[in-house]
Amino acid sequence: MLTSPTISQRLAQFFCALRYEDLPDDLVYRLKTFFLDWLASAFAGVSQPPTQSMLSLAKDMEGTQEATIIPANTKHLSLIAALVNGASSHVREMDDLHRQSIFHPAAAILPAVFAAAEKAHVSGRDLILGIVTGYETGIRAALAAGKSHYEYWHTTATCGTFGAAAGAAKVLGLDTGPFMWALGSAGTQSS
């Protein structure tokens, strides 16, 4: 009996096959501006008490220098860097907004993609592929959840998890199977 591919399989197959050359120039330009906006938001959040608490916690932890903690201009474990950068870039509510889904994609997606890209030492083109993969996945998840989702949950946290996982999976060069597992883990963590 033949079965249709699941949504996760279709997403994984599409994004695993996506190449930088497939992206229109205007999209690449917009993604670069989103990235710069996210960096500015991360720097803007550095003086806020939640960011200072996270920086203090990170300072007390040991770890390999894999990725940059933007507000401190230091390196730490990629997981810690993603956590601090995500908090710092969202705390001032200056980050981007996808209005139709009430979703702040950059704060959820870019910290994970940037940390994975640094850890894996990938090219700028691969970083951009990770960003487009994360944005597309996160926004589609948020649109599917609908505006009523925001009445009970923070869409950036719940749907952004899918975008972060997909973007990091693309940057890390995961094949279709592990890519789907990343999406499954994202669903588990966001529930």
C-alpha positions as CSV (number, residue, x, y, z in Angstrom):
1,M,0.0,0.0,0.0
2,L,1.4,3.4,-1.0
3,T,1.1,6.2,1.5
4,S,1.4,9.9,1.0
5,P,4.4,11.6,2.5
6,T,3.8,13.3,5.8
7,I,4.1,17.1,6.2
8,S,7.4,16.5,8.0
9,Q,8.7,14.4,5.1
10,R,7.7,16.9,2.5
11,L,9.3,19.8,4.4
12,A,12.5,17.8,5.0
13,Q,12.7,16.7,1.4
14,F,12.1,20.2,0.1
15,F,14.6,21.9,2.4
16,C,17.3,19.2,2.1
17,A,17.2,19.8,-1.7
18,L,17.2,23.6,-1.5
19,R,20.3,25.3,-2.8
20,Y,21.5,28.9,-2.5
21,E,21.2,29.3,-6.3
22,D,17.5,28.6,-5.9
23,L,17.0,31.8,-3.9
24,P,15.9,35.0,-5.6
25,D,18.4,37.9,-5.2
26,D,15.7,40.1,-3.5
27,L,15.0,37.4,-1.0
28,V,18.7,37.1,-0.1
29,Y,18.9,40.9,0.3
30,R,15.8,40.9,2.6
31,L,17.3,38.0,4.7
32,K,20.5,40.0,5.2
33,T,18.5,43.0,6.4
34,F,16.5,40.7,8.8
35,F,19.9,39.4,10.1
36,L,21.2,42.9,10.7
37,D,18.0,43.9,12.4
38,W,18.3,40.9,14.7
39,L,21.9,41.8,15.6
40,A,20.8,45.3,16.5
41,S,18.0,43.9,18.7
42,A,20.5,41.6,20.4
43,F,22.8,44.5,21.2
44,A,19.8,46.6,22.3
45,G,18.8,44.0,24.9
46,V,22.2,43.8,26.6
47,S,21.4,46.3,29.4
48,Q,18.1,44.6,30.3
49,P,18.0,42.7,33.6
50,P,17.0,39.3,32.1
51,T,19.9,39.5,29.7
52,Q,22.3,40.5,32.5
53,S,21.1,37.5,34.5
54,M,21.7,35.1,31.6
55,L,25.1,36.6,30.9
56,S,26.0,36.1,34.6
57,L,24.8,32.5,34.4
58,A,26.8,31.9,31.2
59,K,29.9,33.4,32.8
60,D,29.6,30.9,35.7
61,M,29.3,27.9,33.3
62,E,32.2,26.1,31.6
63,G,32.1,25.1,28.0
64,T,33.8,25.0,24.7
65,Q,34.0,28.2,22.8
66,E,31.8,27.3,19.8
67,A,29.6,30.3,19.2
68,T,29.4,34.0,19.9
69,I,27.3,35.5,22.7
70,I,26.6,38.7,20.9
71,P,25.9,41.1,23.8
72,A,29.1,40.0,25.6
73,N,31.3,39.5,22.5
74,T,32.5,36.3,24.0
75,K,32.2,32.6,22.9
76,H,30.6,29.8,24.7
77,L,28.8,26.5,24.0
78,S,26.5,26.9,21.0
79,L,23.5,26.1,23.1
80,I,24.3,28.7,25.7
81,A,25.1,31.3,23.0
82,A,21.7,30.6,21.3
83,L,19.9,30.9,24.6
84,V,21.5,34.3,25.6
85,N,21.3,35.7,22.1
86,G,17.6,34.8,21.8
87,A,16.7,36.4,25.1
88,S,18.7,39.5,24.4
89,S,17.2,40.0,20.9
90,H,13.6,39.6,22.1
91,V,13.6,41.3,25.5
92,R,13.1,44.9,24.2
93,E,10.4,43.8,21.7
94,M,12.2,45.6,18.9
95,D,12.6,42.5,16.7
96,D,10.8,41.7,13.5
97,L,7.1,40.7,13.4
98,H,5.2,38.6,10.9
99,R,1.8,40.2,11.5
100,Q,-0.4,37.6,9.9
101,S,0.7,35.0,12.4
102,I,1.6,37.2,15.3
103,F,5.1,35.7,15.3
104,H,8.6,37.2,15.9
105,P,10.7,34.9,13.7
106,A,14.2,36.3,14.2
107,A,14.3,36.0,18.0
108,A,13.4,32.3,17.9
109,I,15.2,31.2,14.7
110,L,18.3,33.3,14.2
111,P,20.0,32.5,17.5
112,A,19.8,28.7,16.8
113,V,20.8,29.1,13.2
114,F,23.7,31.5,13.9
115,A,25.1,29.3,16.7
116,A,24.8,26.1,14.6
117,A,26.5,27.9,11.7
118,E,29.4,29.1,13.9
119,K,29.8,25.7,15.4
120,A,29.8,23.9,12.0
121,H,32.0,26.6,10.4
122,V,29.7,27.0,7.4
123,S,29.8,29.6,4.7
124,G,27.6,32.7,4.6
125,R,25.5,31.1,1.9
126,D,24.8,28.2,4.1
127,L,23.9,30.6,6.9
128,I,21.4,32.3,4.5
129,L,20.0,28.9,3.6
130,G,19.5,28.1,7.2
131,I,17.7,31.4,7.8
132,V,15.3,31.0,4.9
133,T,14.6,27.4,6.0
134,G,13.9,28.5,9.5
135,Y,11.7,31.5,8.6
136,E,9.7,29.5,6.1
137,T,9.1,26.6,8.5
138,G,8.4,28.9,11.5
139,I,6.0,31.2,9.7
140,R,4.2,28.3,8.1
141,A,3.8,26.6,11.5
142,A,2.5,29.9,13.0
143,L,0.0,30.4,10.1
144,A,-1.2,26.9,10.5
145,A,-1.7,27.4,14.3
146,G,-3.8,30.4,13.5
147,K,-4.3,33.7,15.4
148,S,-6.4,32.0,18.1
149,H,-3.2,30.1,19.1
150,Y,-1.9,33.5,20.5
151,E,-4.8,33.7,22.9
152,Y,-3.2,30.9,25.0
153,W,0.4,30.5,23.9
154,H,3.3,32.7,22.8
155,T,3.5,31.8,19.1
156,T,7.2,32.9,19.0
157,A,8.0,30.2,21.5
158,T,5.8,27.4,20.2
159,C,6.1,27.8,16.5
160,G,9.5,29.4,16.5
161,T,10.8,26.1,17.9
162,F,10.0,24.4,14.5
163,G,11.8,27.2,12.6
164,A,14.8,27.0,14.9
165,A,15.1,23.3,14.5
166,A,14.6,23.4,10.7
167,G,17.1,26.2,10.2
168,A,19.7,24.5,12.3
169,A,19.1,21.2,10.5
170,K,19.7,22.9,7.2
171,V,22.9,24.6,8.4
172,L,24.2,21.3,9.8
173,G,23.5,19.5,6.5
174,L,21.1,16.9,7.9
175,D,19.6,14.4,5.5
176,T,15.8,13.9,5.3
177,G,15.5,11.4,8.2
178,P,17.5,13.4,10.8
179,F,15.8,16.6,9.5
180,M,12.4,15.0,10.3
181,W,13.6,13.9,13.7
182,A,14.6,17.5,14.4
183,L,11.1,18.6,13.5
184,G,9.7,15.9,15.8
185,S,11.9,16.9,18.6
186,A,10.8,20.5,18.1
187,G,7.2,19.5,18.4
188,T,7.9,17.7,21.6
189,Q,9.8,20.6,23.1
190,S,7.2,23.2,22.1
191,S,4.3,21.3,23.6
